[in-house]
Amino acid sequence: MIELWRASIFGFNIIPTILLCLSLLFWLTTMIGVLDLDGLDVDAEGSSEGLSEGPFHAILLFLNPGQVPLMLFLSFTFLSMWILAVLSRLLLNVGVTLGGILLAPNLLVSLLLTNAVTMPFRGIFRSIRDTHSGINVIGQSCTVLADLKPGLLGQAEIPTEGAPVRINVKALHAEFRKGDSAIVLERDKEKDLYIISPFAA
């Protein structure tokens, strides 16, 4: 136990340790009622707007933390970072300098692991959001949030009486610009996205 604690606070390992502690504090205060569970619904998808091109946009769409509550996604990420950092110290005896250098790849691996671990939860939270929105997505008009080329993944919003519903979309043939309107044709259940098309002229 002492070795685990020492590895947790050794060098740059203190960073994922602090992040994990903050995450645990959030869940603790949530369970005892200090914080509202609505805090889980922080929008993590807005950062993808305006990033229609480039590798960062593609990575963000692949990870897509907005499909699950942000704090759940971050908690899994921080836990993975902490485990990898501690194991690197205990098993490989990684020093301070190398530990700092490994923070970046540690974060990348943790994001990929979190993406895989949270995948089973995405359908559950999407069903909850669809139920709360009270709309049937198919056949609805949506607004494309970023430039979208045929065959590529993007995002769109469907207006509701409350907060807009954001969905992952793909255009099979047409090309869209940010702000264009489209109609939702069908859902690709295998890829968990919606197919959109321009309005008929």
C-alpha positions in Angstrom: 0.0 0.0 0.0 2.8 2.4 0.8 4.5 1.6 -2.5 1.3 2.3 -4.3 1.0 5.7 -2.6 4.6 6.6 -3.4 4.1 5.6 -7.0 1.0 7.7 -7.2 2.7 10.9 -6.0 6.1 10.3 -7.7 7.2 12.9 -10.2 4.6 13.7 -12.8 2.4 10.9 -11.6 0.9 13.5 -9.2 -1.0 14.9 -12.2 -3.2 11.9 -13.0 -3.5 11.3 -9.2 -4.9 14.8 -8.6 -7.3 14.4 -11.6 -8.5 11.1 -10.3 -9.0 12.5 -6.8 -11.0 15.4 -8.2 -13.1 12.9 -10.1 -13.7 10.8 -7.0 -14.6 14.0 -5.1 -17.2 14.8 -7.7 -18.9 11.4 -7.5 -18.7 11.5 -3.7 -20.4 14.9 -3.4 -23.0 13.8 -6.0 -23.9 10.7 -4.0 -24.4 12.6 -0.8 -26.5 15.2 -2.6 -24.2 18.2 -2.6 -24.1 18.4 -6.3 -27.0 17.9 -8.8 -26.8 15.0 -11.1 -27.7 17.4 -13.9 -24.1 18.4 -13.8 -23.3 15.2 -15.6 -24.9 16.6 -18.8 -22.2 19.1 -19.5 -22.0 19.4 -23.3 -18.7 17.9 -24.5 -19.6 18.1 -28.2 -19.6 21.8 -28.7 -15.8 21.9 -29.2 -16.2 20.1 -32.5 -18.1 23.0 -34.1 -16.1 24.8 -36.7 -13.5 22.1 -36.9 -14.7 20.6 -40.2 -11.2 19.6 -41.3 -8.0 18.3 -39.9 -6.9 15.4 -37.7 -8.2 16.9 -34.5 -11.7 17.0 -35.8 -11.5 13.4 -36.9 -10.1 12.2 -33.5 -12.9 14.1 -31.7 -15.6 12.6 -33.8 -14.1 9.1 -33.2 -13.8 9.5 -29.4 -17.1 11.6 -29.3 -17.3 12.0 -25.5 -20.6 13.8 -25.9 -22.3 10.4 -26.5 -22.0 9.7 -22.7 -22.1 12.2 -19.8 -18.9 14.3 -19.8 -18.0 13.5 -16.2 -18.4 9.8 -16.8 -16.0 10.0 -19.8 -13.5 12.0 -17.9 -13.6 9.8 -14.9 -12.8 6.7 -16.9 -10.0 8.7 -18.6 -8.4 9.8 -15.4 -8.7 6.4 -13.9 -6.9 4.9 -16.9 -4.2 7.6 -16.8 -3.6 6.9 -13.1 -3.4 3.1 -13.5 -0.9 3.4 -16.4 1.2 6.0 -14.6 1.4 3.9 -11.4 2.1 0.6 -13.3 4.9 2.3 -15.2 6.5 3.3 -12.0 6.0 0.0 -10.1 6.8 -2.4 -12.9 9.2 -0.5 -15.1 10.7 1.9 -12.5 10.1 4.9 -14.8 11.9 8.0 -13.6 10.7 11.6 -13.3 11.9 12.8 -16.8 10.6 9.8 -18.7 7.4 9.9 -16.6 6.8 13.4 -17.8 7.5 12.5 -21.4 5.0 9.6 -21.2 2.1 11.8 -20.0 1.1 12.6 -23.6 1.0 8.9 -24.9 -0.6 8.0 -21.6 -3.4 10.4 -22.3 -3.8 9.2 -25.8 -4.0 5.5 -24.7 -6.4 6.4 -21.9 -8.7 8.2 -24.3 -8.8 5.2 -26.6 -9.4 2.8 -23.7 -12.2 5.1 -22.4 -13.8 5.2 -25.8 -13.9 1.4 -25.8 -15.1 1.0 -22.2 -17.9 3.6 -22.5 -19.2 2.2 -25.9 -21.8 0.0 -24.2 -23.2 3.0 -22.4 -23.8 5.1 -25.5 -27.0 3.5 -26.6 -28.4 3.8 -23.1 -27.8 7.5 -22.7 -28.9 8.2 -26.3 -32.2 6.4 -25.5 -32.6 8.6 -22.4 -31.9 11.8 -24.4 -34.3 10.8 -27.1 -37.0 10.0 -24.6 -36.5 13.3 -22.8 -36.6 15.2 -26.0 -39.9 13.7 -26.9 -39.3 13.6 -30.7 -38.8 11.0 -33.3 -35.5 11.8 -35.0 -36.4 10.1 -38.3 -38.0 12.6 -40.7 -37.0 15.7 -38.7 -35.2 18.7 -40.1 -31.7 19.2 -38.7 -28.9 21.8 -39.0 -25.4 20.6 -40.0 -22.8 21.9 -37.5 -19.7 21.7 -39.7 -18.8 21.2 -43.3 -19.6 17.6 -44.3 -18.4 15.7 -47.3 -20.1 12.5 -48.7 -19.2 9.4 -46.7 -17.7 11.3 -43.8 -19.0 11.5 -40.2 -20.3 14.8 -38.9 -22.8 16.2 -36.4 -26.2 18.0 -36.7 -28.7 19.5 -34.3 -32.5 19.1 -34.3 -34.4 21.9 -32.6 -36.8 21.1 -29.8 -38.9 23.1 -27.3 -36.0 22.7 -24.9 -32.3 22.1 -25.6 -31.6 20.9 -29.2 -30.8 17.3 -29.8 -27.4 16.6 -31.3 -26.8 13.5 -33.4 -24.0 12.0 -35.4 -24.8 12.1 -39.1 -23.4 11.0 -42.5 -24.3 12.1 -46.0 -24.1 9.4 -48.6 -23.9 11.6 -51.7 -24.6 15.3 -51.0 -22.1 17.8 -49.6 -23.1 20.1 -46.8 -21.7 23.4 -45.5 -21.9 24.5 -41.9 -25.4 25.8 -41.1 -27.1 23.9 -44.0 -30.5 22.3 -43.3 -31.1 18.6 -44.0 -33.6 15.9 -43.4 -32.9 12.8 -41.3 -33.7 9.8 -43.5 -32.8 6.7 -41.5 -30.6 5.4 -38.7 -27.6 3.2 -39.2 -27.9 1.0 -36.1 -24.6 -0.8 -36.7 -22.6 2.4 -36.8 -24.9 4.3 -34.4 -25.5 7.3 -36.7 -28.1 8.9 -38.9 -28.2 9.3 -42.7 -29.1 12.8 -43.8 -30.1 14.2 -47.2 -30.8 17.7 -48.6 -34.4 18.8 -48.9 -35.9 18.0 -52.3 -35.9 21.1 -54.5 
